[in-house]
């Protein structure tokens, strides 16, 4: 058995593509280990706060009208105002449509209060002032749903707390966690969420000094909040609560106000790490069980299954160590480490199962899992409550949930490994799509005559109408090659796009929401560009038998290049979405949108140029190295350029010239790459 197992492992390191993937996983693991050593250095706010979505502007200077960039004040949905010294106060009543206001001033005058009161749409207020007039909370309390304010301004006007009838979220300074302050907060009638954050600072220099907050968690000062019958959650900054609940407040859940941004990054990239190891196993186990040997040779299955299990367990163990190095408890680390290999193998087996019900369940799950790489960011930013629950989960507080997930995933993983030989044998014996991927393959046509055809295979059945060849254009001739693919790019883009759109609605208004949504658009474009490549790369081995009509080398290569372009042209949809997002939707980047807006289109052209290499490069590992170099190279160059532009403080007009010049160079290089690969494809000898 040991000798057989050794021979199986030899097949792993003899495939260069697997060695390359293993090297990538190793380098990624080293980086994750180093990042995990510094996870506590940066913090990510998960507690509810004023959102920056919509049209938001920051006003600091005396010439505040210039900061509006010619736009009317009523066009903004939110403003941040810091009154400049020795200058007239900004008239807030001009911003008639704002729903969010952040105001930092020395003294809130009655005239300023009247301006704020005139803002009919105002719902969220952050106020920092040395003093406020009497009646402030009576005037504003009936409309505010979120208030960010030093607790001193509440205690000085404690008699007005009962007038804040619509207030649901209150943010006060962390140092104010004492019995007196909590007695005032408890008078707010409909308060649901309380945030004690160190980011709320009382800038009043005349306020009496407070003793330093305790370095350990003490829930006793929260006791007066028992009178707040609607209170459901409390977010507390350092020192954070050590338990999810406390006897002082039954029915109220305590959450940390911040989580580690480094830990979130490690969690996200550990999903990549685990996915690479799982792909190695999936590729190899498929290659082992999809051959005649798996059907003919006695005792063939067990050593191959055992080797796959050992590699999977090694990947799970390494992922666990990386997660624990980042401060994640052992049980949630186990549940997360097992998640990706379980998902990949279960979906692989389930989507090809005999049962229509299982296939129907696994197919949409596979589509939704395409956004799994955004799981940490989406989870932490979808809502404060979900972010808080994830924080407790990662700390191991909800250990029973983590244990249940881990055990359930291990069982599913075991079932998948057990069923893998049966599935691949079924595919080998009955499928019309194996071992090639083209329905024009004569051997597949013979298998199709005796095999059971699924309903979805009719979508690319060879009975579809032929394009007219005589007198047809190059675009129409390329369609004939395109029809030979099992992949339907528009259908896949719609399915994945719908999943991404649904995920985007799960996100709240966190500070990184814009980057996540832009990442989803980028992922849609990458799917549209690169999913056809695996099909085309496999077809390249059999293209010489797909058409017996006379065709010249140049015409043949042109038709293949245009057919690939037809498959990838649907990437224009996420490209246009990305450009529209940068120009019209993302509010915090509108001043730089003209600089970066063409980037999605440049990426699409560059992606097509790289994709043409599948008609030239035969060895998979060389192709993967080529793609890595040609993708990360421009990314590093663009990153260096961005650092240069930011460091030297160049004007927008100069930045525009430099960036557009680089875009022009990228287009020229892409055209040159296409021309070179076309020349190589013309010279290629097909058939081996």
C-alpha positions in Angstrom: 0.0 0.0 0.0 2.8 2.4 0.8 4.5 1.7 -2.5 1.2 2.4 -4.3 0.7 5.6 -2.3 4.2 6.7 -3.2 3.5 6.2 -6.9 0.3 8.2 -6.7 2.1 11.1 -5.0 4.7 11.0 -7.7 1.9 11.8 -10.2 1.3 15.0 -8.2 4.8 16.4 -8.4 5.3 15.2 -12.0 2.6 17.6 -13.2 4.2 21.0 -13.5 0.9 22.8 -13.2 0.3 21.2 -9.8 3.9 22.1 -8.7 3.3 25.7 -9.9 0.0 25.9 -7.9 1.7 24.4 -4.9 4.5 27.1 -5.1 1.8 29.8 -5.3 0.1 28.4 -2.2 3.5 28.3 -0.4 4.3 31.9 -1.2 0.8 33.0 -0.3 1.1 31.1 3.0 4.4 32.8 3.9 2.8 36.2 3.3 -0.3 35.3 5.4 1.9 34.1 8.2 3.8 37.4 8.3 0.6 39.5 8.1 -0.9 37.4 10.8 1.9 38.5 13.2 0.6 42.1 13.0 -3.2 41.7 13.0 -3.7 43.9 16.0 -2.1 47.0 14.5 -5.1 48.3 12.5 -8.8 48.3 13.4 -12.0 48.1 11.3 -15.1 49.8 12.6 -18.1 47.5 12.7 -20.3 49.5 15.0 -23.1 51.6 13.4 -22.0 55.0 12.4 -22.9 57.8 9.9 -22.7 56.5 6.4 -20.9 58.2 3.5 -23.0 56.9 0.7 -24.6 59.2 -1.8 -23.3 62.6 -2.6 -21.1 63.6 0.4 -18.9 66.7 0.7 -16.3 67.9 3.3 -16.2 71.6 4.1 -13.1 72.9 6.0 -11.9 76.2 4.6 -13.2 79.8 4.4 -13.7 79.4 0.7 -16.1 76.5 1.2 -18.1 77.2 -1.9 -15.1 76.3 -4.0 -15.1 72.9 -2.4 -18.6 72.3 -3.9 -16.9 72.4 -7.4 -19.7 74.4 -8.9 -22.5 72.2 -7.6 -25.6 73.5 -5.9 -25.8 72.8 -2.1 -29.1 71.1 -2.4 -27.6 68.4 -4.6 -25.8 66.8 -1.6 -27.1 64.1 0.7 -24.5 64.6 3.4 -22.0 67.1 4.6 -19.1 67.4 7.1 -18.6 70.9 8.4 -15.7 72.1 10.5 -16.2 75.8 11.1 -13.0 77.7 10.2 -11.7 80.2 12.7 -12.2 83.9 12.0 -14.7 83.3 9.3 -18.5 83.5 9.0 -20.3 80.3 9.8 -21.6 78.3 6.9 -25.3 78.6 6.3 -26.5 75.0 6.7 -30.0 75.8 5.5 -28.7 75.9 1.9 -28.1 72.2 2.1 -31.9 71.5 2.1 -31.7 67.8 1.0 -29.1 66.4 3.4 -30.0 63.5 5.6 -26.6 63.3 7.3 -24.7 66.1 9.0 -21.4 66.1 10.8 -20.8 69.4 12.5 -17.7 70.5 14.5 -18.1 74.0 16.0 -17.1 76.0 19.1 -20.6 76.9 20.2 -23.9 75.9 18.7 -25.8 79.2 18.6 -29.6 79.4 18.5 -29.4 80.7 14.9 -27.4 77.6 13.9 -29.8 75.4 15.7 -32.6 77.0 13.7 -30.7 76.2 10.5 -30.4 72.6 11.5 -34.0 72.4 12.4 -35.0 73.6 8.9 -33.4 70.5 7.3 -36.5 68.4 6.9 -34.6 65.3 5.6 -32.0 65.2 8.4 -31.9 61.8 10.1 -28.3 61.3 11.2 -26.3 63.9 13.2 -22.7 64.0 14.6 -22.2 67.1 16.8 -19.1 68.3 18.5 -19.4 71.6 20.4 -18.3 73.2 23.6 -21.9 74.2 24.4 -25.4 73.9 22.9 -28.5 75.9 23.7 -31.3 74.6 25.8 -34.0 72.9 23.8 -31.6 71.4 21.3 -32.7 67.8 21.8 -36.3 68.8 22.1 -36.1 70.5 18.7 -34.2 67.7 16.9 -35.1 64.6 18.9 -38.3 63.7 17.1 -36.5 63.4 13.7 -33.1 61.9 14.5 -32.5 58.2 14.1 -28.7 58.3 14.8 -26.8 60.6 17.0 -23.1 60.8 17.5 -22.2 63.2 20.4 -20.0 63.5 23.5 -22.0 62.2 26.5 -21.4 65.5 28.3 -23.8 67.3 25.9 -26.5 64.7 26.9 -25.9 65.0 30.7 -26.0 68.8 30.6 -29.5 68.5 29.1 -30.7 65.3 30.7 -34.3 66.6 31.0 -34.7 66.6 27.2 -33.9 62.9 26.7 -37.5 61.8 26.7 -38.1 64.0 23.7 -35.8 61.9 21.5 -38.6 59.6 20.5 -37.2 58.4 17.1 -33.6 57.9 18.2 -32.5 54.3 17.6 -28.7 54.5 17.5 -26.6 56.6 20.0 -22.8 56.9 19.8 -21.0 58.4 22.8 -17.4 58.5 24.0 -16.0 55.3 25.6 -14.8 57.1 28.6 -18.4 57.9 29.6 -19.2 54.4 30.7 -20.4 55.2 34.2 -23.6 54.9 36.1 -24.5 58.6 35.9 -24.2 58.6 32.1 -26.1 55.3 31.7 -29.0 56.7 33.8 -29.3 59.6 31.3 -29.1 57.2 28.3 -31.8 55.0 29.8 -34.3 57.9 29.5 -34.2 57.7 25.7 -37.5 55.9 25.0 -36.9 53.9 21.8 -33.1 53.4 21.8 -32.1 50.1 20.2 -28.3 50.3 19.8 -25.7 52.0 22.0 -22.1 52.5 20.9 -19.3 53.4 23.3 -16.5 54.3 21.0 -13.1 55.9 21.4 -13.5 57.6 18.1 -16.1 59.9 19.7 -13.9 62.5 21.3 -15.0 65.5 23.5 -12.9 68.4 22.2 -14.1 70.8 24.9 -11.0 72.1 26.6 -13.0 73.5 29.5 -14.7 70.2 30.5 -13.6 68.7 33.8 -11.0 66.0 33.4 -12.1 62.4 33.8 -10.2 59.6 35.4 -8.6 57.2 33.1 -10.9 54.4 32.0 -10.3 51.0 33.6 -8.0 48.6 31.7 -10.3 45.6 32.3 -13.9 45.0 31.3 -16.5 45.8 34.0 -20.2 45.4 33.1 -21.5 46.9 36.3 -22.0 50.5 35.0 -24.5 49.1 32.4 -27.0 48.2 35.1 -29.2 51.4 34.7 -29.9 50.4 31.1 -32.3 47.8 32.4 -34.9 50.6 32.2 -34.3 50.9 28.4 -36.9 48.3 27.3 -36.1 48.5 23.5 -32.4 48.2 23.8 -31.0 45.2 21.9 -27.3 45.7 21.3 -24.3 47.6 22.8 -21.0 48.0 20.9 -18.1 48.8 23.2 -14.5 49.8 22.3 -11.4 48.9 24.2 -11.5 47.5 26.8 -14.0 45.3 25.0 -16.6 43.0 26.6 -15.3 39.5 27.4 -18.7 37.8 27.0 -21.6 38.1 24.5 -24.2 38.7 27.3 -24.1 39.9 30.8 -26.5 39.2 33.8 -26.8 43.0 34.3 -28.7 43.3 31.0 -30.8 40.2 30.1 -31.8 40.2 26.4 -29.1 42.6 25.3 -26.1 41.4 23.2 -22.7 43.0 23.7 -20.3 43.4 20.7 -16.8 44.8 20.2 -17.0 48.1 18.4 -13.9 47.2 16.2 -12.3 44.2 14.7 -8.8 43.6 13.4 -8.4 44.7 9.7 -5.3 42.5 9.4 -7.3 39.5 10.7 -10.0 40.2 8.1 -7.4 40.3 5.4 -5.8 37.0 6.5 -9.2 35.4 6.6 -10.0 36.6 3.0 -6.7 35.4 1.6 -6.8 32.1 3.5 -9.8 31.4 1.3 -7.5 31.8 -1.7 -4.9 29.6 -0.1 -7.4 26.8 0.7 -8.9 27.1 -2.8 -5.5 26.6 -4.5 -4.9 23.4 -2.5 -8.5 22.2 -3.2 -8.0 22.8 -6.9 -4.8 20.8 -6.9 -6.8 17.9 -5.4 -9.8 18.3 -7.7 -7.6 18.4 -10.8 -5.6 15.3 -9.9 -8.4 13.2 -8.6 -10.4 13.9 -11.7 -7.4 13.0 -13.9 -7.1 9.7 -11.9 -10.7 8.6 -11.9 -11.7 9.8 -15.4 -9.5 7.2 -17.2 -10.0 3.6 -18.2 -7.6 2.5 -15.4 -10.2 3.5 -12.8 -12.7 1.0 -14.3 -10.3 -1.9 -15.2 -7.5 -2.1 -12.6 -8.5 -3.8 -9.3 -7.8 -1.8 -6.1 -7.2 1.3 -8.1 -9.5 3.6 -6.2 -8.2 3.3 -2.6 -4.6 4.6 -2.9 -5.7 7.5 -5.1 -8.5 8.4 -2.7 -6.1 8.2 0.2 -3.6 10.4 -1.5 -6.2 13.0 -2.2 -7.5 12.9 1.4 -3.9 13.3 2.8 -3.3 16.4 0.5 -6.6 17.9 1.5 -5.9 17.3 5.2 -2.5 18.9 4.9 -4.1 22.0 3.2 -6.8 22.1 6.0 -4.1 21.9 8.7 -2.0 24.6 7.1 -5.0 26.9 6.7 -5.9 26.3 10.4 -2.4 27.3 11.5 -2.5 30.5 9.4 -5.9 31.4 10.8 -4.8 30.7 14.4 -1.7 32.7 13.9 -4.0 35.7 13.1 -5.8 35.3 16.4 -8.7 33.1 15.4 -9.8 30.4 17.8 -9.2 26.8 17.0 -12.8 25.7 16.4 -13.8 28.5 14.0 -10.4 28.1 12.3 -11.2 24.5 11.7 -14.7 25.3 10.4 -13.3 27.9 8.0 -10.4 25.7 6.8 -12.7 22.9 5.9 -15.2 25.1 4.2 -13.5 25.7 0.8 -12.4 22.1 0.1 -15.9 20.9 1.1 -17.6 23.4 -1.1 -15.4 22.6 -4.2 -15.7 18.8 -3.9 -19.4 18.8 -2.9 -20.3 21.1 -5.8 -18.2 19.1 -8.2 -19.8 15.8 -7.2 -23.3 17.2 -6.7 -23.5 19.1 -10.0 -22.8 15.8 -11.9 -25.0 13.5 -9.7 -27.7 11.3 -11.1 -30.4 12.9 -9.0 -32.0 15.9 -10.7 -32.8 17.4 -7.2 -29.1 17.3 -6.1 -28.0 18.8 -9.4 -30.6 21.5 -9.1 -29.5 22.4 -5.6 -25.7 22.4 -6.3 -25.8 24.5 -9.5 -27.1 27.7 -7.9 -24.9 27.0 -4.8 -21.9 26.9 -7.1 -22.8 30.2 -8.7 -23.3 31.9 -5.3 -20.0 30.4 -4.1 -18.2 32.5 -6.7 -18.5 35.5 -4.4 -17.0 33.5 -1.4 -13.8 35.5 -1.6 -15.7 38.5 -0.4 -17.2 36.6 2.5 -15.1 38.3 5.3 -15.7 41.8 4.0 -19.4 41.3 3.2 -19.9 39.6 6.6 -18.3 42.4 8.5 -19.9 45.2 6.6 -23.4 43.8 5.7 -24.7 45.0 9.1 -23.3 45.9 12.5 -25.1 42.9 14.1 -23.7 40.4 11.6 -20.2 41.9 12.0 -20.5 41.6 15.7 -21.6 38.0 15.6 -18.8 37.2 13.2 -16.4 38.8 15.7 -17.7 36.5 18.5 -17.6 33.5 16.1 -13.9 34.2 15.3 -13.1 34.5 19.0 -14.6 31.1 19.7 -17.4 32.4 21.8 -20.0 30.6 19.7 -18.0 27.4 19.8 -21.0 25.1 19.5 -21.9 26.7 16.1 -18.3 26.4 14.9 -18.2 22.7 16.1 -21.4 21.9 14.3 -20.2 23.5 11.1 -16.9 21.7 11.2 -18.5 18.3 11.8 -21.1 18.8 9.1 -18.5 19.9 6.6 -16.2 16.9 7.4 -19.1 14.5 6.8 -19.9 16.1 3.5 -16.2 16.0 2.5 -16.0 12.3 3.3 -19.2 11.6 1.3 -17.7 13.5 -1.7 -14.4 11.5 -1.6 -16.4 8.3 -1.4 -18.6 9.1 -4.3 -15.9 10.5 -6.6 -15.0 7.2 -8.3 -18.6 6.5 -9.0 -19.2 9.9 -10.4 -16.2 9.9 -12.8 -17.0 6.4 -14.0 -20.6 7.5 -14.8 -19.2 10.5 -16.7 -16.9 8.3 -18.6 -19.5 5.8 -19.6 -22.6 8.0 -20.3 -21.6 11.6 -20.9 -21.7 13.2 -24.3 -19.1 15.7 -23.2 -16.1 13.5 -22.3 -13.2 13.5 -22.8 -13.3 16.5 -25.1 -15.6 19.4 -24.8 -16.7 19.9 -28.4 -19.9 18.3 -29.7 -18.3 18.3 -33.2 -15.8 15.6 -32.0 -16.8 12.4 -33.9 -16.0 10.2 -30.9 -18.3 12.2 -28.8 -21.0 11.9 -31.4 -20.8 8.1 -31.1 -21.0 8.2 -27.4 -23.9 10.6 -27.6 -25.9 8.1 -29.7 -25.8 5.6 -26.8 -25.6 7.9 -23.8 -28.3 9.7 -21.8 -28.5 13.4 -22.6 -29.5 15.9 -20.1 -31.9 18.7 -20.9 -29.3 21.3 -20.5 -27.1 19.7 -23.1 -29.6 20.6 -25.8 -28.6 24.2 -25.2 -25.4 23.5 -27.2 -26.6 20.5 -29.2 -25.1 20.1 -32.7 -28.6 20.1 -34.2 -28.5 23.9 -34.0 -28.6 25.7 -37.3 -25.3 26.0 -39.1 -24.0 29.4 -40.0 -23.9 29.9 -43.7 -20.4 29.4 -44.9 -20.5 30.3 -48.6 -20.0 34.0 -48.9 -20.2 34.6 -45.2 -18.1 37.1 -43.3 -15.3 36.3 -41.0 -17.6 37.1 -38.0 -20.1 34.5 -39.2 -17.5 31.9 -39.9 -16.1 32.4 -36.4 -19.6 31.7 -35.1 -19.2 28.1 -36.3 -16.2 27.6 -34.1 -18.0 29.3 -31.2 -20.9 26.9 -31.5 -18.6 24.0 -30.7 -18.1 25.2 -27.1 -20.2 23.9 -24.2 -19.7 27.3 -22.6 -22.4 29.9 -23.1 -20.8 33.2 -21.9 -24.0 35.3 -21.8 -25.9 32.8 -19.7 -23.0 32.4 -17.2 -22.5 36.2 -17.0 -26.2 36.7 -16.2 -26.2 34.0 -13.6 -23.0 35.2 -11.9 -24.1 38.8 -12.3 -27.4 38.1 -10.5 -25.5 36.4 -7.7 -23.1 39.4 -7.3 -26.0 41.9 -7.4 -27.8 40.0 -4.7 -24.6 39.9 -2.6 -24.1 43.7 -3.0 -27.5 44.3 -1.5 -26.5 42.4 1.7 -23.8 44.9 2.4 -24.5 47.9 4.7 -22.9 51.3 4.4 -19.5 50.4 5.7 -16.4 52.4 4.7 -15.3 49.8 2.2 -18.6 49.2 0.6 -17.6 51.0 -2.6 -14.4 48.9 -3.0 -16.3 45.7 -2.5 -18.9 46.6 -5.1 -16.2 47.6 -7.6 -14.5 44.3 -6.8 -17.7 42.4 -7.7 -17.9 44.2 -11.0 -14.2 43.3 -11.6 -14.9 39.7 -10.8 -17.8 39.6 -13.3 -15.5 40.9 -16.0 -12.8 38.4 -15.1 -15.4 35.6 -15.4 -16.5 36.8 -18.8 -12.9 37.0 -20.0 -11.3 33.9 -18.6 -14.0 31.2 -18.2 -14.0 30.5 -22.0 -10.3 29.9 -21.9 -10.4 26.4 -20.3 -12.8 25.3 -23.0 -10.8 26.7 -25.9 -7.5 25.5 -24.5 -8.8 21.9 -24.3 -10.2 22.2 -27.8 -6.9 23.2 -29.2 -5.8 19.5 -28.9 -8.5 18.4 -31.3 -9.2 21.3 -33.6 -7.6 19.5 -36.5 -10.5 16.9 -36.6 -13.3 19.4 -36.2 -13.4 20.7 -39.7 -12.4 18.8 -42.9 -13.2 21.7 -45.3 -10.2 23.3 -47.0 -9.0 26.3 -45.1 -5.7 28.3 -45.2 -3.6 28.8 -42.2 -4.2 32.5 -41.9 -8.0 32.1 -42.3 -8.0 29.3 -39.8 -6.1 31.5 -37.2 -8.3 34.5 -37.9 -11.5 32.5 -37.4 -10.2 31.2 -34.0 -9.2 34.6 -32.8 -12.5 36.1 -33.8 -14.4 33.2 -32.2 -12.6 33.8 -29.0 -13.5 37.5 -29.2 -17.1 36.5 -29.7 -17.0 34.5 -26.5 -15.3 37.3 -24.5 -17.3 40.2 -25.9 -19.9 40.0 -23.1 -17.2 41.3 -20.8 -18.2 44.7 -22.1 -21.2 44.6 -19.8 -19.2 44.7 -16.5 -16.8 47.0 -18.2 -19.6 49.6 -18.9 -20.9 49.0 -15.4 -17.5 49.7 -13.9 -17.1 52.9 -15.9 -20.6 54.0 -14.9 -19.8 53.2 -11.3 -16.7 55.3 -11.3 -18.3 58.3 -13.0 -21.8 58.4 -11.6 -22.3 56.1 -8.6 -19.2 56.2 -6.4 -19.4 59.6 -4.6 -16.0 59.7 -3.0 -14.1 59.3 -6.3 -15.9 61.7 -8.6 -12.9 64.1 -8.6 -10.6 61.4 -9.9 -13.1 59.5 -12.0 -11.8 60.9 -15.4 -8.4 59.6 -14.5 -9.3 56.0 -13.8 -12.6 55.6 -15.7 -10.9 54.0 -18.8 -9.2 51.4 -16.7 -11.9 48.7 -17.1 -11.8 49.0 -20.9 -8.0 48.8 -20.9 -8.2 45.7 -18.7 -10.7 44.1 -21.1 -8.4 44.7 -24.1 -5.4 43.5 -22.2 -7.3 40.4 -21.1 -8.1 39.5 -24.7 -4.5 40.0 -25.7 -3.4 37.6 -23.0 -6.1 35.1 -23.9 -4.9 34.7 -27.5 -1.8 32.9 -26.1 -3.9 29.7 -25.6 -3.6 29.1 -29.4 0.2 29.3 -29.1 1.4 27.9 -25.7 0.8 24.2 -25.4 2.1 23.4 -21.8 -0.3 24.4 -19.1 2.3 25.4 -16.5 4.0 27.8 -18.9 0.6 29.3 -19.8 -0.2 29.9 -16.1 3.2 31.5 -15.5 2.7 33.7 -18.6 -0.7 34.8 -17.3 0.7 35.5 -13.8 3.6 37.6 -15.2 1.4 39.6 -17.6 -1.3 40.3 -15.0 0.8 41.1 -12.0 3.4 43.1 -14.0 1.0 45.8 -15.1 -0.6 45.8 -11.6 2.7 46.5 -10.0 3.5 49.2 -12.5 0.1 50.9 -12.0 0.5 50.7 -8.2 4.0 52.3 -8.5 2.5 55.0 -10.7 -0.3 55.7 -8.3 2.2 56.0 -5.4 4.3 58.4 -7.5 1.3 60.6 -8.3 0.1 60.7 -4.7 3.6 61.4 -3.3 4.4 64.4 -5.5 1.0 66.0 -5.2 0.6 66.5 -9.0 -2.5 68.3 -10.2 -5.4 66.4 -11.7 -4.6 67.7 -15.2 -1.0 66.4 -15.0 -2.2 63.1 -13.5 -4.6 62.8 -16.4 -1.9 63.2 -19.0 0.4 60.7 -17.3 -2.2 58.0 -16.8 -3.7 58.4 -20.2 -0.2 58.1 -21.7 0.3 54.8 -19.8 -3.1 53.6 -21.0 -2.0 54.3 -24.6 1.1 52.3 -24.1 -0.9 49.4 -22.7 -3.2 49.5 -25.8 -0.1 49.5 -28.1 1.4 46.6 -26.2 -1.9 44.6 -26.3 -2.1 45.1 -30.1 1.5 43.9 -30.4 0.8 40.8 -28.3 -2.2 39.9 -30.4 -0.1 40.4 -33.6 2.7 38.2 -32.2 0.4 35.4 -31.0 -1.4 35.5 -34.4 1.8 35.0 -36.2 2.7 32.1 -34.0 -0.7 30.5 -34.4 -0.4 30.6 -38.1 2.9 28.6 -37.8 1.5 26.1 -35.3 1.2 22.5 -36.3 -2.1 21.3 -35.0 -2.8 17.8 -33.8 -0.4 17.2 -30.9 
